[in-house]
C-alpha cells in the first residue's frame, strides 16, 4: 500500500468528506503517475477522484468499527492542529 495514503477507518470523529476526497486525490495521482493537472488530464482525474471518493465513503460506512484507532492522523487534521497551536502562541 502507498505509505502516503492515510488510514481513514476508525478515526474519531469519523473521516470528513474533505479527508476522503484528499485520499482519493492522492490515490489517483499515485496510480496515474501525475504530479499536477493539465487541461488534458483534469477531466479524467476529476471523474476518477469522484468515483473513488464515493466508493471510499461507501466502504467506510459498510466496514465494522475498528477496535483500535489508526496510528496516524490524516494530513488535514495535522494541518488544522498546527494552525490551532500557532494561533495559541
Biopython code that builds the backbone (N, CA, C, O; Angstrom):
import numpy as np
from Bio.PDB.StructureBuilder import StructureBuilder

atoms = [
    (1, "UNK", "N", (0.842, -1.172, 0.000)),
    (1, "UNK", "CA", (0.000, 0.000, 0.000)),
    (1, "UNK", "C", (0.891, 1.240, 0.000)),
    (1, "UNK", "O", (1.991, 1.232, 0.553)),
    (2, "UNK", "N", (0.410, 2.274, -0.611)),
    (2, "UNK", "CA", (1.139, 3.536, -0.640)),
    (2, "UNK", "C", (1.231, 4.097, 0.773)),
    (2, "UNK", "O", (0.215, 4.230, 1.457)),
    (3, "UNK", "N", (2.412, 4.417, 1.203)),
    (3, "UNK", "CA", (2.599, 4.910, 2.564)),
    (3, "UNK", "C", (1.981, 6.283, 2.784)),
    (3, "UNK", "O", (1.703, 6.654, 3.925)),
    (4, "UNK", "N", (1.761, 7.043, 1.717)),
    (4, "UNK", "CA", (1.268, 8.404, 1.874)),
    (4, "UNK", "C", (-0.242, 8.502, 2.005)),
    (4, "UNK", "O", (-0.757, 9.564, 2.355)),
    (5, "UNK", "N", (-0.958, 7.433, 1.736)),
    (5, "UNK", "CA", (-2.406, 7.476, 1.876)),
    (5, "UNK", "C", (-2.737, 7.068, 3.308)),
    (5, "UNK", "O", (-2.399, 5.969, 3.747)),
    (6, "UNK", "N", (-3.393, 7.955, 4.016)),
    (6, "UNK", "CA", (-3.673, 7.765, 5.428)),
    (6, "UNK", "C", (-4.881, 6.864, 5.649)),
    (6, "UNK", "O", (-5.844, 6.903, 4.884)),
    (7, "UNK", "N", (-4.824, 6.062, 6.687)),
    (7, "UNK", "CA", (-5.950, 5.216, 7.078)),
    (7, "UNK", "C", (-7.072, 6.117, 7.585)),
    (7, "UNK", "O", (-6.856, 6.950, 8.465)),
    (8, "UNK", "N", (-8.263, 5.949, 7.028)),
    (8, "UNK", "CA", (-9.404, 6.768, 7.427)),
    (8, "UNK", "C", (-10.391, 6.013, 8.309)),
    (8, "UNK", "O", (-11.186, 6.628, 9.020)),
    (9, "UNK", "N", (-10.343, 4.707, 8.267)),
    (9, "UNK", "CA", (-11.267, 3.896, 9.073)),
    (9, "UNK", "C", (-10.886, 3.984, 10.547)),
    (9, "UNK", "O", (-9.720, 3.826, 10.908)),
    (10, "UNK", "N", (-11.864, 4.233, 11.377)),
    (10, "UNK", "CA", (-11.643, 4.252, 12.815)),
    (10, "UNK", "C", (-11.264, 5.597, 13.385)),
    (10, "UNK", "O", (-10.957, 5.699, 14.573)),
    (11, "UNK", "N", (-11.277, 6.641, 12.558)),
    (11, "UNK", "CA", (-10.959, 7.963, 13.083)),
    (11, "UNK", "C", (-12.079, 8.429, 13.999)),
    (11, "UNK", "O", (-13.245, 8.079, 13.814)),
    (12, "UNK", "N", (-11.701, 9.223, 14.987)),
    (12, "UNK", "CA", (-12.680, 9.805, 15.896)),
    (12, "UNK", "C", (-12.419, 11.290, 15.989)),
    (12, "UNK", "O", (-11.387, 11.673, 16.541)),
    (13, "UNK", "N", (-13.267, 12.135, 15.495)),
    (13, "UNK", "CA", (-14.515, 11.851, 14.800)),
    (13, "UNK", "C", (-14.244, 11.218, 13.430)),
    (13, "UNK", "O", (-13.117, 11.214, 12.935)),
    (14, "UNK", "N", (-15.300, 10.692, 12.847)),
    (14, "UNK", "CA", (-15.192, 9.975, 11.569)),
    (14, "UNK", "C", (-14.589, 10.857, 10.487)),
    (14, "UNK", "O", (-14.633, 12.085, 10.566)),
    (15, "UNK", "N", (-14.024, 10.205, 9.474)),
    (15, "UNK", "CA", (-13.417, 10.921, 8.347)),
    (15, "UNK", "C", (-14.429, 11.859, 7.702)),
    (15, "UNK", "O", (-15.593, 11.506, 7.517)),
    (16, "UNK", "N", (-13.970, 13.047, 7.364)),
    (16, "UNK", "CA", (-14.827, 14.039, 6.717)),
    (16, "UNK", "C", (-14.803, 13.838, 5.205)),
    (16, "UNK", "O", (-13.965, 13.107, 4.677)),
    (17, "UNK", "N", (-15.728, 14.492, 4.520)),
    (17, "UNK", "CA", (-15.742, 14.449, 3.058)),
    (17, "UNK", "C", (-14.434, 14.981, 2.497)),
    (17, "UNK", "O", (-13.918, 14.448, 1.514)),
    (18, "UNK", "N", (-13.892, 16.028, 3.112)),
    (18, "UNK", "CA", (-12.622, 16.603, 2.655)),
    (18, "UNK", "C", (-11.483, 15.598, 2.782)),
    (18, "UNK", "O", (-10.652, 15.490, 1.881)),
    (19, "UNK", "N", (-11.435, 14.866, 3.884)),
    (19, "UNK", "CA", (-10.377, 13.878, 4.093)),
    (19, "UNK", "C", (-10.504, 12.723, 3.101)),
    (19, "UNK", "O", (-9.505, 12.231, 2.577)),
    (20, "UNK", "N", (-11.725, 12.301, 2.852)),
    (20, "UNK", "CA", (-11.955, 11.228, 1.874)),
    (20, "UNK", "C", (-11.561, 11.698, 0.482)),
    (20, "UNK", "O", (-10.919, 10.955, -0.260)),
    (21, "UNK", "N", (-11.932, 12.912, 0.120)),
    (21, "UNK", "CA", (-11.592, 13.474, -1.190)),
    (21, "UNK", "C", (-10.070, 13.607, -1.335)),
    (21, "UNK", "O", (-9.519, 13.296, -2.391)),
    (22, "UNK", "N", (-9.396, 14.064, -0.284)),
    (22, "UNK", "CA", (-7.932, 14.206, -0.329)),
    (22, "UNK", "C", (-7.258, 12.851, -0.528)),
    (22, "UNK", "O", (-6.296, 12.745, -1.289)),
    (23, "UNK", "N", (-7.753, 11.816, 0.149)),
    (23, "UNK", "CA", (-7.193, 10.473, -0.018)),
    (23, "UNK", "C", (-7.427, 9.968, -1.442)),
    (23, "UNK", "O", (-6.552, 9.332, -2.031)),
    (24, "UNK", "N", (-8.615, 10.254, -1.995)),
    (24, "UNK", "CA", (-8.911, 9.851, -3.372)),
    (24, "UNK", "C", (-7.978, 10.553, -4.349)),
    (24, "UNK", "O", (-7.501, 9.941, -5.305)),
    (25, "UNK", "N", (-7.716, 11.830, -4.113)),
    (25, "UNK", "CA", (-6.776, 12.568, -4.968)),
    (25, "UNK", "C", (-5.383, 11.952, -4.903)),
    (25, "UNK", "O", (-4.731, 11.777, -5.932)),
    (26, "UNK", "N", (-4.926, 11.623, -3.696)),
    (26, "UNK", "CA", (-3.608, 11.007, -3.544)),
    (26, "UNK", "C", (-3.534, 9.703, -4.331)),
    (26, "UNK", "O", (-2.556, 9.446, -5.034)),
    (27, "UNK", "N", (-4.564, 8.893, -4.209)),
    (27, "UNK", "CA", (-4.600, 7.605, -4.897)),
    (27, "UNK", "C", (-4.545, 7.795, -6.409)),
    (27, "UNK", "O", (-3.741, 7.154, -7.086)),
    (28, "UNK", "N", (-5.389, 8.667, -6.938)),
    (28, "UNK", "CA", (-5.443, 8.882, -8.388)),
    (28, "UNK", "C", (-4.118, 9.427, -8.905)),
    (28, "UNK", "O", (-3.631, 8.990, -9.948)),
    (29, "UNK", "N", (-3.542, 10.361, -8.195)),
    (29, "UNK", "CA", (-2.256, 10.922, -8.636)),
    (29, "UNK", "C", (-1.153, 9.876, -8.604)),
    (29, "UNK", "O", (-0.305, 9.839, -9.495)),
    (30, "UNK", "N", (-1.159, 9.026, -7.586)),
    (30, "UNK", "CA", (-0.134, 7.978, -7.478)),
    (30, "UNK", "C", (-0.287, 6.957, -8.599)),
    (30, "UNK", "O", (0.678, 6.635, -9.292)),
    (31, "UNK", "N", (-1.506, 6.449, -8.770)),
    (31, "UNK", "CA", (-1.751, 5.425, -9.786)),
    (31, "UNK", "C", (-1.536, 5.988, -11.188)),
    (31, "UNK", "O", (-1.005, 5.309, -12.067)),
    (32, "UNK", "N", (-1.955, 7.237, -11.384)),
    (32, "UNK", "CA", (-1.819, 7.864, -12.695)),
    (32, "UNK", "C", (-0.432, 8.419, -12.977)),
    (32, "UNK", "O", (-0.148, 8.837, -14.099)),
    (33, "UNK", "N", (0.424, 8.428, -11.978)),
    (33, "UNK", "CA", (1.766, 8.975, -12.164)),
    (33, "UNK", "C", (1.729, 10.464, -12.450)),
    (33, "UNK", "O", (2.519, 10.966, -13.249)),
    (34, "UNK", "N", (0.820, 11.169, -11.802)),
    (34, "UNK", "CA", (0.621, 12.600, -12.048)),
    (34, "UNK", "C", (1.140, 13.424, -10.885)),
    (34, "UNK", "O", (0.866, 13.122, -9.723)),
    (35, "UNK", "N", (1.887, 14.459, -11.203)),
    (35, "UNK", "CA", (2.316, 15.375, -10.149)),
    (35, "UNK", "C", (1.468, 16.640, -10.159)),
    (35, "UNK", "O", (1.450, 17.390, -9.183)),
    (36, "UNK", "N", (0.773, 16.870, -11.256)),
    (36, "UNK", "CA", (-0.094, 18.034, -11.373)),
    (36, "UNK", "C", (-1.152, 17.771, -12.426)),
    (36, "UNK", "O", (-1.133, 16.735, -13.091)),
    (37, "UNK", "N", (-2.065, 18.701, -12.576)),
    (37, "UNK", "CA", (-3.131, 18.547, -13.554)),
    (37, "UNK", "C", (-2.899, 19.461, -14.751)),
    (37, "UNK", "O", (-2.407, 20.580, -14.612)),
    (38, "UNK", "N", (-3.257, 18.969, -15.910)),
    (38, "UNK", "CA", (-3.239, 19.788, -17.121)),
    (38, "UNK", "C", (-4.648, 19.774, -17.697)),
    (38, "UNK", "O", (-5.516, 19.052, -17.207)),
    (39, "UNK", "N", (-4.870, 20.555, -18.713)),
    (39, "UNK", "CA", (-6.195, 20.584, -19.329)),
    (39, "UNK", "C", (-6.544, 19.237, -19.950)),
    (39, "UNK", "O", (-7.722, 18.901, -20.073)),
    (40, "UNK", "N", (-5.542, 18.468, -20.340)),
    (40, "UNK", "CA", (-5.814, 17.162, -20.944)),
    (40, "UNK", "C", (-6.086, 16.069, -19.910)),
    (40, "UNK", "O", (-6.707, 15.059, -20.240)),
    (41, "UNK", "N", (-5.636, 16.249, -18.672)),
    (41, "UNK", "CA", (-5.837, 15.222, -17.649)),
    (41, "UNK", "C", (-6.917, 15.575, -16.633)),
    (41, "UNK", "O", (-7.424, 14.686, -15.950)),
    (42, "UNK", "N", (-7.280, 16.851, -16.518)),
    (42, "UNK", "CA", (-8.190, 17.302, -15.462)),
    (42, "UNK", "C", (-9.522, 16.563, -15.466)),
    (42, "UNK", "O", (-9.980, 16.136, -14.406)),
    (43, "UNK", "N", (-10.148, 16.403, -16.605)),
    (43, "UNK", "CA", (-11.459, 15.757, -16.677)),
    (43, "UNK", "C", (-11.397, 14.308, -16.195)),
    (43, "UNK", "O", (-12.236, 13.879, -15.402)),
    (44, "UNK", "N", (-10.417, 13.564, -16.666)),
    (44, "UNK", "CA", (-10.276, 12.162, -16.274)),
    (44, "UNK", "C", (-9.971, 12.038, -14.781)),
    (44, "UNK", "O", (-10.506, 11.160, -14.103)),
    (45, "UNK", "N", (-9.117, 12.912, -14.281)),
    (45, "UNK", "CA", (-8.746, 12.878, -12.871)),
    (45, "UNK", "C", (-9.946, 13.232, -12.003)),
    (45, "UNK", "O", (-10.216, 12.554, -11.012)),
    (46, "UNK", "N", (-10.665, 14.286, -12.364)),
    (46, "UNK", "CA", (-11.843, 14.685, -11.584)),
    (46, "UNK", "C", (-12.875, 13.562, -11.517)),
    (46, "UNK", "O", (-13.459, 13.303, -10.465)),
    (47, "UNK", "N", (-13.092, 12.902, -12.647)),
    (47, "UNK", "CA", (-14.056, 11.799, -12.701)),
    (47, "UNK", "C", (-13.597, 10.638, -11.813)),
    (47, "UNK", "O", (-14.395, 10.070, -11.068)),
    (48, "UNK", "N", (-12.325, 10.293, -11.894)),
    (48, "UNK", "CA", (-11.786, 9.193, -11.093)),
    (48, "UNK", "C", (-11.823, 9.527, -9.604)),
    (48, "UNK", "O", (-12.184, 8.674, -8.793)),
    (49, "UNK", "N", (-11.460, 10.743, -9.235)),
    (49, "UNK", "CA", (-11.458, 11.148, -7.829)),
    (49, "UNK", "C", (-12.875, 11.074, -7.261)),
    (49, "UNK", "O", (-13.070, 10.599, -6.142)),
    (50, "UNK", "N", (-13.853, 11.538, -8.017)),
    (50, "UNK", "CA", (-15.247, 11.493, -7.552)),
    (50, "UNK", "C", (-15.700, 10.048, -7.352)),
    (50, "UNK", "O", (-16.358, 9.741, -6.358)),
    (51, "UNK", "N", (-15.360, 9.168, -8.272)),
    (51, "UNK", "CA", (-15.760, 7.765, -8.168)),
    (51, "UNK", "C", (-15.080, 7.091, -6.977)),
    (51, "UNK", "O", (-15.716, 6.330, -6.248)),
    (52, "UNK", "N", (-13.809, 7.362, -6.781)),
    (52, "UNK", "CA", (-13.069, 6.745, -5.680)),
    (52, "UNK", "C", (-13.533, 7.310, -4.336)),
    (52, "UNK", "O", (-13.628, 6.572, -3.356)),
    (53, "UNK", "N", (-13.817, 8.600, -4.284)),
    (53, "UNK", "CA", (-14.328, 9.190, -3.043)),
    (53, "UNK", "C", (-15.679, 8.573, -2.674)),
    (53, "UNK", "O", (-15.929, 8.282, -1.505)),
    (54, "UNK", "N", (-16.544, 8.374, -3.662)),
    (54, "UNK", "CA", (-17.847, 7.757, -3.410)),
    (54, "UNK", "C", (-17.677, 6.314, -2.935)),
    (54, "UNK", "O", (-18.338, 5.886, -1.989)),
    (55, "UNK", "N", (-16.795, 5.571, -3.590)),
    (55, "UNK", "CA", (-16.545, 4.182, -3.187)),
    (55, "UNK", "C", (-15.942, 4.124, -1.785)),
    (55, "UNK", "O", (-16.269, 3.229, -1.006)),
    (56, "UNK", "N", (-15.073, 5.064, -1.464)),
    (56, "UNK", "CA", (-14.450, 5.103, -0.138)),
    (56, "UNK", "C", (-15.481, 5.416, 0.936)),
    (56, "UNK", "O", (-15.472, 4.803, 2.004)),
    (57, "UNK", "N", (-16.361, 6.356, 0.662)),
    (57, "UNK", "CA", (-17.425, 6.695, 1.603)),
    (57, "UNK", "C", (-18.291, 5.475, 1.882)),
    (57, "UNK", "O", (-18.632, 5.193, 3.031)),
    (58, "UNK", "N", (-18.642, 4.758, 0.831)),
    (58, "UNK", "CA", (-19.456, 3.547, 0.982)),
    (58, "UNK", "C", (-18.696, 2.467, 1.755)),
    (58, "UNK", "O", (-19.259, 1.810, 2.630)),
    (59, "UNK", "N", (-17.427, 2.292, 1.431)),
    (59, "UNK", "CA", (-16.603, 1.297, 2.121)),
    (59, "UNK", "C", (-16.527, 1.587, 3.616)),
    (59, "UNK", "O", (-16.731, 0.691, 4.435)),
    (60, "UNK", "N", (-16.237, 2.823, 3.970)),
    (60, "UNK", "CA", (-16.119, 3.181, 5.382)),
    (60, "UNK", "C", (-17.440, 2.983, 6.128)),
    (60, "UNK", "O", (-17.446, 2.607, 7.301)),
    (61, "UNK", "N", (-18.549, 3.235, 5.449)),
    (61, "UNK", "CA", (-19.863, 3.048, 6.070)),
    (61, "UNK", "C", (-20.181, 1.562, 6.268)),
    (61, "UNK", "O", (-20.850, 1.188, 7.231)),
    (62, "UNK", "N", (-19.699, 0.724, 5.355)),
    (62, "UNK", "CA", (-20.017, -0.706, 5.403)),
    (62, "UNK", "C", (-19.086, -1.527, 6.303)),
    (62, "UNK", "O", (-19.466, -2.610, 6.748)),
    (63, "UNK", "N", (-17.900, -1.041, 6.571)),
    (63, "UNK", "CA", (-16.953, -1.793, 7.405)),
    (63, "UNK", "C", (-17.351, -1.716, 8.877)),
    (63, "UNK", "O", (-17.913, -0.714, 9.319)),
    (64, "UNK", "N", (-17.063, -2.767, 9.629)),
    (64, "UNK", "CA", (-17.353, -2.708, 11.065)),
    (64, "UNK", "C", (-16.409, -1.715, 11.751)),
    (64, "UNK", "O", (-15.359, -1.356, 11.217)),
    (65, "UNK", "N", (-16.808, -1.291, 12.931)),
    (65, "UNK", "CA", (-15.985, -0.359, 13.703)),
    (65, "UNK", "C", (-14.622, -0.976, 13.987)),
    (65, "UNK", "O", (-14.496, -2.190, 14.144)),
    (66, "UNK", "N", (-13.628, -0.142, 14.049)),
    (66, "UNK", "CA", (-12.278, -0.587, 14.382)),
    (66, "UNK", "C", (-12.106, -0.641, 15.882)),
    (66, "UNK", "O", (-12.635, 0.211, 16.596)),
    (67, "UNK", "N", (-11.386, -1.614, 16.364)),
    (67, "UNK", "CA", (-11.145, -1.724, 17.806)),
    (67, "UNK", "C", (-10.093, -0.728, 18.272)),
    (67, "UNK", "O", (-10.163, -0.199, 19.381)),
    (68, "UNK", "N", (-9.130, -0.486, 17.413)),
    (68, "UNK", "CA", (-8.031, 0.417, 17.747)),
    (68, "UNK", "C", (-7.973, 1.513, 16.686)),
    (68, "UNK", "O", (-7.971, 1.209, 15.493)),
    (69, "UNK", "N", (-7.927, 2.772, 17.094)),
    (69, "UNK", "CA", (-7.852, 3.838, 16.096)),
    (69, "UNK", "C", (-6.535, 3.772, 15.320)),
    (69, "UNK", "O", (-5.560, 3.198, 15.804)),
    (70, "UNK", "N", (-6.503, 4.354, 14.123)),
    (70, "UNK", "CA", (-5.261, 4.340, 13.344)),
    (70, "UNK", "C", (-4.131, 5.060, 14.085)),
    (70, "UNK", "O", (-4.373, 5.945, 14.907)),
    (71, "UNK", "N", (-2.913, 4.667, 13.781)),
    (71, "UNK", "CA", (-1.738, 5.215, 14.469)),
    (71, "UNK", "C", (-1.437, 6.655, 14.061)),
    (71, "UNK", "O", (-0.823, 7.402, 14.823)),
    (72, "UNK", "N", (-1.868, 7.045, 12.865)),
    (72, "UNK", "CA", (-1.582, 8.399, 12.392)),
    (72, "UNK", "C", (-2.875, 9.132, 12.071)),
    (72, "UNK", "O", (-3.909, 8.526, 11.791)),
    (73, "UNK", "N", (-2.783, 10.463, 12.121)),
    (73, "UNK", "CA", (-3.922, 11.295, 11.753)),
    (73, "UNK", "C", (-3.793, 11.694, 10.296)),
    (73, "UNK", "O", (-2.682, 11.802, 9.776)),
    (74, "UNK", "N", (-4.929, 11.916, 9.627)),
    (74, "UNK", "CA", (-4.873, 12.379, 8.244)),
    (74, "UNK", "C", (-4.181, 13.744, 8.156)),
    (74, "UNK", "O", (-4.225, 14.521, 9.110)),
    (75, "UNK", "N", (-3.548, 14.037, 7.025)),
    (75, "UNK", "CA", (-2.829, 15.305, 6.875)),
    (75, "UNK", "C", (-3.676, 16.540, 7.168)),
    (75, "UNK", "O", (-3.174, 17.498, 7.756)),
    (76, "UNK", "N", (-4.941, 16.540, 6.774)),
    (76, "UNK", "CA", (-5.779, 17.715, 7.018)),
    (76, "UNK", "C", (-5.952, 17.975, 8.517)),
    (76, "UNK", "O", (-6.036, 19.130, 8.934)),
    (77, "UNK", "N", (-6.006, 16.935, 9.315)),
    (77, "UNK", "CA", (-6.121, 17.118, 10.767)),
    (77, "UNK", "C", (-4.812, 17.612, 11.357)),
    (77, "UNK", "O", (-4.815, 18.409, 12.296)),
    (78, "UNK", "N", (-3.695, 17.146, 10.816)),
    (78, "UNK", "CA", (-2.394, 17.610, 11.306)),
    (78, "UNK", "C", (-2.211, 19.092, 11.010)),
    (78, "UNK", "O", (-1.711, 19.844, 11.846)),
    (79, "UNK", "N", (-2.621, 19.508, 9.810)),
    (79, "UNK", "CA", (-2.518, 20.922, 9.421)),
    (79, "UNK", "C", (-3.390, 21.764, 10.335)),
    (79, "UNK", "O", (-2.950, 22.806, 10.818)),
    (80, "UNK", "N", (-4.622, 21.329, 10.581)),
    (80, "UNK", "CA", (-5.540, 22.069, 11.439)),
    (80, "UNK", "C", (-4.984, 22.181, 12.865)),
    (80, "UNK", "O", (-5.089, 23.236, 13.490)),
    (81, "UNK", "N", (-4.403, 21.111, 13.371)),
    (81, "UNK", "CA", (-3.834, 21.121, 14.718)),
    (81, "UNK", "C", (-2.669, 22.107, 14.810)),
    (81, "UNK", "O", (-2.527, 22.813, 15.808)),
    (82, "UNK", "N", (-1.836, 22.154, 13.768)),
    (82, "UNK", "CA", (-0.716, 23.112, 13.744)),
    (82, "UNK", "C", (-1.231, 24.551, 13.716)),
    (82, "UNK", "O", (-0.678, 25.423, 14.386)),
    (83, "UNK", "N", (-2.289, 24.797, 12.944)),
    (83, "UNK", "CA", (-2.840, 26.147, 12.864)),
    (83, "UNK", "C", (-3.402, 26.593, 14.207)),
    (83, "UNK", "O", (-3.248, 27.750, 14.598)),
    (84, "UNK", "N", (-4.054, 25.670, 14.914)),
    (84, "UNK", "CA", (-4.580, 25.991, 16.237)),
    (84, "UNK", "C", (-3.435, 26.280, 17.200)),
    (84, "UNK", "O", (-3.497, 27.233, 17.977)),
    (85, "UNK", "N", (-2.397, 25.463, 17.150)),
    (85, "UNK", "CA", (-1.245, 25.657, 18.027)),
    (85, "UNK", "C", (-0.556, 26.979, 17.745)),
    (85, "UNK", "O", (-0.129, 27.676, 18.666)),
    (86, "UNK", "N", (-0.449, 27.324, 16.461)),
    (86, "UNK", "CA", (0.190, 28.583, 16.071)),
    (86, "UNK", "C", (-0.653, 29.772, 16.537)),
    (86, "UNK", "O", (-0.108, 30.781, 16.987)),
    (87, "UNK", "N", (-1.964, 29.657, 16.430)),
    (87, "UNK", "CA", (-2.867, 30.730, 16.855)),
    (87, "UNK", "C", (-2.811, 30.943, 18.364)),
    (87, "UNK", "O", (-3.010, 32.059, 18.846)),
    (88, "UNK", "N", (-2.541, 29.878, 19.103)),
    (88, "UNK", "CA", (-2.469, 29.968, 20.563)),
    (88, "UNK", "C", (-1.184, 30.621, 21.046)),
    (88, "UNK", "O", (-1.120, 31.099, 22.179)),
    (89, "UNK", "N", (-0.166, 30.647, 20.206)),
    (89, "UNK", "CA", (1.143, 31.209, 20.615)),
    (89, "UNK", "C", (1.131, 32.706, 20.679)),
    (89, "UNK", "O", (2.148, 33.318, 21.005)),
]
sb = StructureBuilder()
sb.init_structure("model")
sb.init_model(0)
sb.init_chain("A")
sb.init_seg("    ")
for serial, (resi, resn, name, xyz) in enumerate(atoms, 1):
    if name == "N":
        sb.init_residue(resn, " ", resi, " ")
    sb.init_atom(name, np.array(xyz, "f"), 0.0, 1.0, " ", f" {name:<3s}", serial, name[0])
structure = sb.get_structure()
